[in-house]
Structures are given as C-alpha cells and as structure tokens.
Amino acid sequence: MDRAKQPKSEAPAAEVIDFDEALLDAFAPEVRSRLISEAALLAQAFAPEGRAEELEAMAQTLSSGARDAEMDRRHARGLAAALRRLAHDPWAS
C-alpha cells in the first residue's frame, strides 16, 4: 500500500507583474500618451543615443524622489515608468 500523500491539486501558477507596466496602464489613455511623449522628449534631450542604461538611470532618479517643485510624486513615478518602457521598447513612443 502506498501511503504517501498525493497532492490534491496543483497550485495555481504565480503570475509575474511588471509594476511599471501596470502603473502606466492604470493612467487614463490621454495621460499615458502624454507621459510617454514627455519621456521620449527627455530621452532625446538627455539620452540622445537612447541606450537602455541611460533611460533606466533617469527613471531611477525620478523614482527615488529626485524631482523639482513643479513635479508631484505621481507624475514622477508615471514618467519613470514611461522611461522604463522606452528603455525596453524604443518603439513605444
């Protein structure tokens, strides 16, 4: 007799969620479009070669709280997410 416990059911597979993508998707379409446009403008000005490392560094700076008095945290986080999207998909703009 085999008395070893048999699993009753498989546990559901874990889903990995990209926080930046989820954050961008949470914005209204027109706001998301403006954030991606702003990120593309910043990328052209400060990372003209569009290297992912440069865009990631800019996004990290914004995410860590470095922003001017005109930018609130919500906008900074959204802009950081848009920069990361551009870093991973340069055609996103």
N, CA, C and O atoms as a printed pandas DataFrame, in Angstrom:
     atom_number atom_name residue_name chain_id  residue_number  x_coord  y_coord  z_coord
0              1         N          MET        A               1    0.827   -1.175    0.000
1              2        CA          MET        A               1    0.000    0.000    0.000
2              3         C          MET        A               1    0.874    1.242    0.000
3              4         O          MET        A               1    1.823    1.344    0.778
4              5         N          ASP        A               2    0.555    2.175   -0.868
5              6        CA          ASP        A               2    1.289    3.426   -0.940
6              7         C          ASP        A               2    0.557    4.469   -0.112
7              8         O          ASP        A               2   -0.509    4.954   -0.490
8              9         N          ARG        A               3    1.165    4.807    1.048
9             10        CA          ARG        A               3    0.509    5.760    1.948
10            11         C          ARG        A               3    1.067    7.174    1.803
11            12         O          ARG        A               3    0.716    8.052    2.591
12            13         N          ALA        A               4    1.914    7.408    0.832
13            14        CA          ALA        A               4    2.454    8.760    0.621
14            15         C          ALA        A               4    1.315    9.686    0.192
15            16         O          ALA        A               4    0.434    9.321   -0.587
16            17         N          LYS        A               5    1.376   10.888    0.733
17            18        CA          LYS        A               5    0.333   11.849    0.400
18            19         C          LYS        A               5    0.490   12.282   -1.051
19            20         O          LYS        A               5    1.585   12.620   -1.501
20            21         N          GLN        A               6   -0.574   12.266   -1.739
21            22        CA          GLN        A               6   -0.618   12.733   -3.113
22            23         C          GLN        A               6   -1.202   14.147   -3.100
23            24         O          GLN        A               6   -2.175   14.421   -2.397
24            25         N          PRO        A               7   -0.605   15.027   -3.874
25            26        CA          PRO        A               7   -1.180   16.384   -3.912
26            27         C          PRO        A               7   -2.611   16.335   -4.442
27            28         O          PRO        A               7   -2.912   15.649   -5.419
28            29         N          LYS        A               8   -3.474   17.077   -3.775
29            30        CA          LYS        A               8   -4.881   17.073   -4.168
30            31         C          LYS        A               8   -5.092   17.852   -5.466
31            32         O          LYS        A               8   -5.884   17.460   -6.323
32            33         N          SER        A               9   -4.381   18.939   -5.586
33            34        CA          SER        A               9   -4.492   19.717   -6.820
34            35         C          SER        A               9   -3.232   20.566   -6.979
35            36         O          SER        A               9   -2.539   20.878   -6.011
36            37         N          GLU        A              10   -2.970   20.915   -8.186
37            38        CA          GLU        A              10   -1.818   21.766   -8.463
38            39         C          GLU        A              10   -2.122   23.183   -7.998
39            40         O          GLU        A              10   -3.227   23.690   -8.190
40            41         N          ALA        A              11   -1.149   23.800   -7.397
41            42        CA          ALA        A              11   -1.307   25.197   -7.003
42            43         C          ALA        A              11   -1.315   26.056   -8.268
43            44         O          ALA        A              11   -0.619   25.742   -9.234
44            45         N          PRO        A              12   -2.087   27.120   -8.266
45            46        CA          PRO        A              12   -2.103   27.968   -9.462
46            47         C          PRO        A              12   -0.715   28.573   -9.697
47            48         O          PRO        A              12   -0.007   28.926   -8.753
48            49         N          ALA        A              13   -0.355   28.680  -10.933
49            50        CA          ALA        A              13    0.953   29.247  -11.277
50            51         C          ALA        A              13    0.994   30.718  -10.884
51            52         O          ALA        A              13    0.014   31.445  -11.045
52            53         N          ALA        A              14    2.113   31.134  -10.379
53            54        CA          ALA        A              14    2.273   32.536   -9.991
54            55         C          ALA        A              14    2.428   33.380  -11.248
55            56         O          ALA        A              14    3.038   32.950  -12.227
56            57         N          GLU        A              15    1.879   34.569  -11.209
57            58        CA          GLU        A              15    1.979   35.482  -12.332
58            59         C          GLU        A              15    2.915   36.621  -11.936
59            60         O          GLU        A              15    2.749   37.238  -10.884
60            61         N          VAL        A              16    3.875   36.884  -12.771
61            62        CA          VAL        A              16    4.804   37.980  -12.531
62            63         C          VAL        A              16    4.243   39.214  -13.211
63            64         O          VAL        A              16    3.923   39.195  -14.400
64            65         N          ILE        A              17    4.127   40.283  -12.446
65            66        CA          ILE        A              17    3.568   41.522  -12.973
66            67         C          ILE        A              17    4.647   42.592  -12.982
67            68         O          ILE        A              17    5.327   42.809  -11.979
68            69         N          ASP        A              18    4.797   43.242  -14.092
69            70        CA          ASP        A              18    5.722   44.362  -14.218
70            71         C          ASP        A              18    5.028   45.589  -13.632
71            72         O          ASP        A              18    4.056   46.089  -14.198
72            73         N          PHE        A              19    5.531   46.070  -12.498
73            74        CA          PHE        A              19    4.893   47.174  -11.799
74            75         C          PHE        A              19    4.803   48.422  -12.678
75            76         O          PHE        A              19    3.775   49.099  -12.688
76            77         N          ASP        A              20    5.868   48.726  -13.410
77            78        CA          ASP        A              20    5.863   49.930  -14.250
78            79         C          ASP        A              20    4.793   49.835  -15.339
79            80         O          ASP        A              20    4.099   50.814  -15.617
80            81         N          GLU        A              21    4.660   48.665  -15.951
81            82        CA          GLU        A              21    3.631   48.487  -16.972
82            83         C          GLU        A              21    2.242   48.628  -16.357
83            84         O          GLU        A              21    1.362   49.265  -16.936
84            85         N          ALA        A              22    2.050   48.033  -15.187
85            86        CA          ALA        A              22    0.759   48.130  -14.503
86            87         C          ALA        A              22    0.456   49.579  -14.128
87            88         O          ALA        A              22   -0.679   50.038  -14.255
88            89         N          LEU        A              23    1.473   50.287  -13.669
89            90        CA          LEU        A              23    1.287   51.695  -13.305
90            91         C          LEU        A              23    0.902   52.516  -14.525
91            92         O          LEU        A              23   -0.043   53.302  -14.466
92            93         N          LEU        A              24    1.619   52.346  -15.629
93            94        CA          LEU        A              24    1.287   53.088  -16.851
94            95         C          LEU        A              24   -0.114   52.740  -17.336
95            96         O          LEU        A              24   -0.867   53.618  -17.756
96            97         N          ASP        A              25   -0.456   51.472  -17.278
97            98        CA          ASP        A              25   -1.775   51.049  -17.739
98            99         C          ASP        A              25   -2.895   51.593  -16.857
99           100         O          ASP        A              25   -4.040   51.680  -17.302
100          101         N          ALA        A              26   -2.585   51.957  -15.619
101          102        CA          ALA        A              26   -3.588   52.495  -14.705
102          103         C          ALA        A              26   -3.951   53.947  -15.036
103          104         O          ALA        A              26   -5.006   54.429  -14.625
104          105         N          PHE        A              27   -3.091   54.635  -15.768
105          106        CA          PHE        A              27   -3.384   56.011  -16.161
106          107         C          PHE        A              27   -4.413   56.014  -17.289
107          108         O          PHE        A              27   -4.505   55.069  -18.072
108          109         N          ALA        A              28   -5.171   57.085  -17.352
109          110        CA          ALA        A              28   -6.097   57.267  -18.471
110          111         C          ALA        A              28   -5.282   57.323  -19.765
111          112         O          ALA        A              28   -4.139   57.778  -19.745
112          113         N          PRO        A              29   -5.844   56.871  -20.885
113          114        CA          PRO        A              29   -5.088   56.820  -22.138
114          115         C          PRO        A              29   -4.431   58.141  -22.536
115          116         O          PRO        A              29   -3.295   58.144  -23.009
116          117         N          GLU        A              30   -5.118   59.246  -22.353
117          118        CA          GLU        A              30   -4.530   60.536  -22.742
118          119         C          GLU        A              30   -3.380   60.933  -21.818
119          120         O          GLU        A              30   -2.413   61.548  -22.269
120          121         N          VAL        A              31   -3.471   60.592  -20.542
121          122        CA          VAL        A              31   -2.383   60.874  -19.598
122          123         C          VAL        A              31   -1.188   59.978  -19.916
123          124         O          VAL        A              31   -0.045   60.435  -19.929
124          125         N          ARG        A              32   -1.462   58.710  -20.170
125          126        CA          ARG        A              32   -0.401   57.762  -20.532
126          127         C          ARG        A              32    0.325   58.228  -21.799
127          128         O          ARG        A              32    1.551   58.153  -21.880
128          129         N          SER        A              33   -0.424   58.697  -22.763
129          130        CA          SER        A              33    0.159   59.184  -24.013
130          131         C          SER        A              33    1.060   60.392  -23.754
131          132         O          SER        A              33    2.148   60.501  -24.320
132          133         N          ARG        A              34    0.591   61.301  -22.887
133          134        CA          ARG        A              34    1.414   62.477  -22.550
134          135         C          ARG        A              34    2.677   62.075  -21.817
135          136         O          ARG        A              34    3.742   62.636  -22.072
136          137         N          LEU        A              35    2.580   61.109  -20.907
137          138        CA          LEU        A              35    3.759   60.649  -20.171
138          139         C          LEU        A              35    4.794   60.020  -21.108
139          140         O          LEU        A              35    5.992   60.274  -20.985
140          141         N          ILE        A              36    4.322   59.207  -22.035
141          142        CA          ILE        A              36    5.248   58.567  -22.981
142          143         C          ILE        A              36    5.869   59.612  -23.899
143          144         O          ILE        A              36    7.051   59.519  -24.230
144          145         N          SER        A              37    5.083   60.609  -24.314
145          146        CA          SER        A              37    5.631   61.694  -25.147
146          147         C          SER        A              37    6.668   62.492  -24.372
147          148         O          SER        A              37    7.720   62.840  -24.909
148          149         N          GLU        A              38    6.371   62.782  -23.109
149          150        CA          GLU        A              38    7.322   63.525  -22.275
150          151         C          GLU        A              38    8.601   62.713  -22.056
151          152         O          GLU        A              38    9.704   63.260  -22.081
152          153         N          ALA        A              39    8.443   61.417  -21.844
153          154        CA          ALA        A              39    9.608   60.554  -21.663
154          155         C          ALA        A              39   10.457   60.526  -22.931
155          156         O          ALA        A              39   11.686   60.554  -22.857
156          157         N          ALA        A              40    9.809   60.470  -24.088
157          158        CA          ALA        A              40   10.547   60.468  -25.359
158          159         C          ALA        A              40   11.293   61.786  -25.545
159          160         O          ALA        A              40   12.423   61.795  -26.035
160          161         N          LEU        A              41   10.677   62.885  -25.163
161          162        CA          LEU        A              41   11.319   64.197  -25.256
162          163         C          LEU        A              41   12.537   64.270  -24.337
163          164         O          LEU        A              41   13.598   64.746  -24.741
164          165         N          LEU        A              42   12.381   63.797  -23.100
165          166        CA          LEU        A              42   13.506   63.765  -22.165
166          167         C          LEU        A              42   14.625   62.855  -22.675
167          168         O          LEU        A              42   15.807   63.177  -22.553
168          169         N          ALA        A              43   14.237   61.730  -23.242
169          170        CA          ALA        A              43   15.232   60.796  -23.768
170          171         C          ALA        A              43   16.027   61.432  -24.903
171          172         O          ALA        A              43   17.244   61.268  -24.980
172          173         N          GLN        A              44   15.343   62.157  -25.781
173          174        CA          GLN        A              44   16.041   62.825  -26.882
174          175         C          GLN        A              44   16.992   63.895  -26.370
175          176         O          GLN        A              44   18.078   64.083  -26.918
176          177         N          ALA        A              45   16.584   64.594  -25.320
177          178        CA          ALA        A              45   17.402   65.686  -24.797
178          179         C          ALA        A              45   18.580   65.197  -23.965
179          180         O          ALA        A              45   19.687   65.721  -24.088
180          181         N          PHE        A              46   18.348   64.194  -23.118
181          182        CA          PHE        A              46   19.366   63.794  -22.148
182          183         C          PHE        A              46   19.998   62.424  -22.412
183          184         O          PHE        A              46   20.995   62.067  -21.784
184          185         N          ALA        A              47   19.429   61.674  -23.322
185          186        CA          ALA        A              47   19.993   60.373  -23.689
186          187         C          ALA        A              47   19.793   60.178  -25.192
187          188         O          ALA        A              47   19.082   59.271  -25.624
188          189         N          PRO        A              48   20.436   61.050  -25.986
189          190        CA          PRO        A              48   20.169   61.035  -27.425
190          191         C          PRO        A              48   20.468   59.712  -28.118
191          192         O          PRO        A              48   19.895   59.418  -29.167
192          193         N          GLU        A              49   21.353   58.918  -27.546
193          194        CA          GLU        A              49   21.633   57.615  -28.147
194          195         C          GLU        A              49   20.570   56.584  -27.767
195          196         O          GLU        A              49   20.504   55.502  -28.349
196          197         N          GLY        A              50   19.744   56.934  -26.786
197          198        CA          GLY        A              50   18.645   56.067  -26.387
198          199         C          GLY        A              50   19.050   54.750  -25.762
199          200         O          GLY        A              50   18.310   53.768  -25.826
200          201         N          ARG        A              51   20.239   54.728  -25.151
201          202        CA          ARG        A              51   20.679   53.483  -24.516
202          203         C          ARG        A              51   19.801   53.181  -23.306
203          204         O          ARG        A              51   19.442   54.072  -22.536
204          205         N          ALA        A              52   19.473   51.928  -23.164
205          206        CA          ALA        A              52   18.598   51.494  -22.072
206          207         C          ALA        A              52   19.165   51.883  -20.713
207          208         O          ALA        A              52   18.417   52.256  -19.808
208          209         N          GLU        A              53   20.504   51.797  -20.565
209          210        CA          GLU        A              53   21.116   52.120  -19.262
210          211         C          GLU        A              53   20.870   53.584  -18.897
211          212         O          GLU        A              53   20.613   53.900  -17.735
212          213         N          GLU        A              54   20.948   54.472  -19.880
213          214        CA          GLU        A              54   20.722   55.899  -19.618
214          215         C          GLU        A              54   19.267   56.152  -19.217
215          216         O          GLU        A              54   18.995   56.898  -18.276
216          217         N          LEU        A              55   18.348   55.532  -19.932
217          218        CA          LEU        A              55   16.933   55.716  -19.628
218          219         C          LEU        A              55   16.589   55.121  -18.268
219          220         O          LEU        A              55   15.816   55.708  -17.511
220          221         N          GLU        A              56   17.155   53.967  -17.958
221          222        CA          GLU        A              56   16.935   53.343  -16.651
222          223         C          GLU        A              56   17.470   54.237  -15.532
223          224         O          GLU        A              56   16.839   54.359  -14.482
224          225         N          ALA        A              57   18.628   54.862  -15.751
225          226        CA          ALA        A              57   19.206   55.754  -14.736
226          227         C          ALA        A              57   18.317   56.966  -14.509
227          228         O          ALA        A              57   18.123   57.394  -13.371
228          229         N          MET        A              58   17.778   57.517  -15.584
229          230        CA          MET        A              58   16.855   58.654  -15.449
230          231         C          MET        A              58   15.604   58.235  -14.682
231          232         O          MET        A              58   15.122   58.962  -13.813
232          233         N          ALA        A              59   15.089   57.059  -15.013
233          234        CA          ALA        A              59   13.898   56.554  -14.337
234          235         C          ALA        A              59   14.170   56.317  -12.853
235          236         O          ALA        A              59   13.332   56.625  -12.006
236          237         N          GLN        A              60   15.329   55.777  -12.548
237          238        CA          GLN        A              60   15.689   55.520  -11.155
238          239         C          GLN        A              60   15.779   56.823  -10.368
239          240         O          GLN        A              60   15.345   56.891   -9.218
240          241         N          THR        A              61   16.339   57.849  -10.985
241          242        CA          THR        A              61   16.435   59.153  -10.321
242          243         C          THR        A              61   15.053   59.693   -9.992
243          244         O          THR        A              61   14.823   60.192   -8.891
244          245         N          LEU        A              62   14.137   59.593  -10.940
245          246        CA          LEU        A              62   12.773   60.067  -10.696
246          247         C          LEU        A              62   12.063   59.223   -9.642
247          248         O          LEU        A              62   11.356   59.759   -8.789
248          249         N          SER        A              63   12.246   57.919   -9.697
249          250        CA          SER        A              63   11.590   57.022   -8.737
250          251         C          SER        A              63   12.101   57.207   -7.318
251          252         O          SER        A              63   11.372   56.987   -6.351
252          253         N          SER        A              64   13.361   57.615   -7.199
253          254        CA          SER        A              64   13.949   57.753   -5.869
254          255         C          SER        A              64   13.563   59.053   -5.187
255          256         O          SER        A              64   13.952   59.293   -4.044
256          257         N          GLY        A              65   12.801   59.895   -5.875
257          258        CA          GLY        A              65   12.322   61.120   -5.239
258          259         C          GLY        A              65   13.008   62.381   -5.708
259          260         O          GLY        A              65   12.654   63.469   -5.253
260          261         N          ALA        A              66   13.973   62.281   -6.597
261          262        CA          ALA        A              66   14.658   63.469   -7.106
262          263         C          ALA        A              66   13.791   64.100   -8.186
263          264         O          ALA        A              66   13.727   63.602   -9.310
264          265         N          ARG        A              67   13.136   65.179   -7.847
265          266        CA          ARG        A              67   12.288   65.904   -8.797
266          267         C          ARG        A              67   12.211   67.352   -8.357
267          268         O          ARG        A              67   12.528   67.677   -7.213
268          269         N          ASP        A              68   11.797   68.212   -9.251
269          270        CA          ASP        A              68   11.717   69.624   -8.871
270          271         C          ASP        A              68   10.370   69.932   -8.231
271          272         O          ASP        A              68    9.509   69.058   -8.126
272          273         N          ALA        A              69   10.196   71.162   -7.810
273          274        CA          ALA        A              69    8.987   71.551   -7.094
274          275         C          ALA        A              69    7.748   71.500   -7.983
275          276         O          ALA        A              69    6.629   71.438   -7.473
276          277         N          GLU        A              70    7.927   71.524   -9.301
277          278        CA          GLU        A              70    6.795   71.526  -10.216
278          279         C          GLU        A              70    6.244   70.130  -10.502
279          280         O          GLU        A              70    5.176   69.998  -11.100
280          281         N          MET        A              71    6.958   69.096  -10.084
281          282        CA          MET        A              71    6.546   67.729  -10.404
282          283         C          MET        A              71    6.149   66.993   -9.128
283          284         O          MET        A              71    6.944   66.856   -8.199
284          285         N          ASP        A              72    4.903   66.521   -9.103
285          286        CA          ASP        A              72    4.474   65.747   -7.935
286          287         C          ASP        A              72    4.923   64.295   -8.067
287          288         O          ASP        A              72    5.367   63.863   -9.131
288          289         N          ARG        A              73    4.802   63.562   -6.987
289          290        CA          ARG        A              73    5.287   62.169   -6.950
290          291         C          ARG        A              73    4.575   61.289   -7.973
291          292         O          ARG        A              73    5.207   60.453   -8.620
292          293         N          ARG        A              74    3.283   61.470   -8.121
293          294        CA          ARG        A              74    2.510   60.659   -9.058
294          295         C          ARG        A              74    3.038   60.842  -10.479
295          296         O          ARG        A              74    3.228   59.872  -11.212
296          297         N          HIS        A              75    3.270   62.093  -10.856
297          298        CA          HIS        A              75    3.776   62.377  -12.197
298          299         C          HIS        A              75    5.192   61.815  -12.369
299          300         O          HIS        A              75    5.520   61.248  -13.411
300          301         N          ALA        A              76    6.018   61.979  -11.342
301          302        CA          ALA        A              76    7.396   61.476  -11.411
302          303         C          ALA        A              76    7.416   59.961  -11.576
303          304         O          ALA        A              76    8.193   59.438  -12.374
304          305         N          ARG        A              77    6.568   59.247  -10.827
305          306        CA          ARG        A              77    6.520   57.786  -10.948
306          307         C          ARG        A              77    5.999   57.366  -12.313
307          308         O          ARG        A              77    6.496   56.407  -12.903
308          309         N          GLY        A              78    4.997   58.084  -12.820
309          310        CA          GLY        A              78    4.471   57.778  -14.149
310          311         C          GLY        A              78    5.508   58.027  -15.234
311          312         O          GLY        A              78    5.634   57.246  -16.177
312          313         N          LEU        A              79    6.246   59.116  -15.094
313          314        CA          LEU        A              79    7.297   59.440  -16.059
314          315         C          LEU        A              79    8.426   58.415  -15.993
315          316         O          LEU        A              79    8.985   58.036  -17.022
316          317         N          ALA        A              80    8.757   57.971  -14.794
317          318        CA          ALA        A              80    9.777   56.932  -14.632
318          319         C          ALA        A              80    9.324   55.635  -15.313
319          320         O          ALA        A              80   10.119   54.968  -15.976
320          321         N          ALA        A              81    8.061   55.287  -15.149
321          322        CA          ALA        A              81    7.533   54.080  -15.793
322          323         C          ALA        A              81    7.576   54.225  -17.313
323          324         O          ALA        A              81    7.891   53.265  -18.016
324          325         N          ALA        A              82    7.266   55.405  -17.821
325          326        CA          ALA        A              82    7.315   55.642  -19.265
326          327         C          ALA        A              82    8.756   55.562  -19.776
327          328         O          ALA        A              82    8.998   55.028  -20.858
328          329         N          LEU        A              83    9.708   56.084  -19.010
329          330        CA          LEU        A              83   11.115   55.975  -19.406
330          331         C          LEU        A              83   11.564   54.520  -19.440
331          332         O          LEU        A              83   12.302   54.113  -20.337
332          333         N          ARG        A              84   11.121   53.744  -18.469
333          334        CA          ARG        A              84   11.482   52.325  -18.462
334          335         C          ARG        A              84   10.849   51.589  -19.649
335          336         O          ARG        A              84   11.458   50.689  -20.228
336          337         N          ARG        A              85    9.634   51.978  -19.999
337          338        CA          ARG        A              85    9.007   51.359  -21.169
338          339         C          ARG        A              85    9.833   51.671  -22.416
339          340         O          ARG        A              85   10.065   50.794  -23.247
340          341         N          LEU        A              86   10.274   52.922  -22.543
341          342        CA          LEU        A              86   11.114   53.290  -23.684
342          343         C          LEU        A              86   12.444   52.547  -23.665
343          344         O          LEU        A              86   12.977   52.187  -24.715
344          345         N          ALA        A              87   12.976   52.318  -22.470
345          346        CA          ALA        A              87   14.237   51.596  -22.355
346          347         C          ALA        A              87   14.104   50.163  -22.864
347          348         O          ALA        A              87   15.031   49.617  -23.462
348          349         N          HIS        A              88   12.944   49.564  -22.622
349          350        CA          HIS        A              88   12.727   48.173  -23.018
350          351         C          HIS        A              88   12.111   48.045  -24.411
351          352         O          HIS        A              88   12.284   47.033  -25.090
352          353         N          ASP        A              89   11.389   49.086  -24.823
353          354        CA          ASP        A              89   10.732   49.067  -26.134
354          355         C          ASP        A              89   10.842   50.452  -26.748
355          356         O          ASP        A              89    9.943   51.274  -26.570
356          357         N          PRO        A              90   11.931   50.731  -27.473
357          358        CA          PRO        A              90   12.133   52.074  -28.037
358          359         C          PRO        A              90   11.053   52.498  -29.004
359          360         O          PRO        A              90   10.947   53.684  -29.315
360          361         N          TRP        A              91   10.246   51.570  -29.491
361          362        CA          TRP        A              91    9.182   51.909  -30.436
362          363         C          TRP        A              91    7.888   52.244  -29.711
363          364         O          TRP        A              91    6.868   52.480  -30.359
364          365         N          ALA        A              92    7.905   52.272  -28.365
365          366        CA          ALA        A              92    6.685   52.517  -27.590
366          367         C          ALA        A              92    6.152   53.932  -27.795
367          368         O          ALA        A              92    4.956   54.170  -27.631
368          369         N          SER        A              93    7.015   54.861  -28.147
369          370        CA          SER        A              93    6.538   56.240  -28.336
370          371         C          SER        A              93    5.819   56.321  -29.640
371          372         O          SER        A              93    5.330   57.388  -30.011
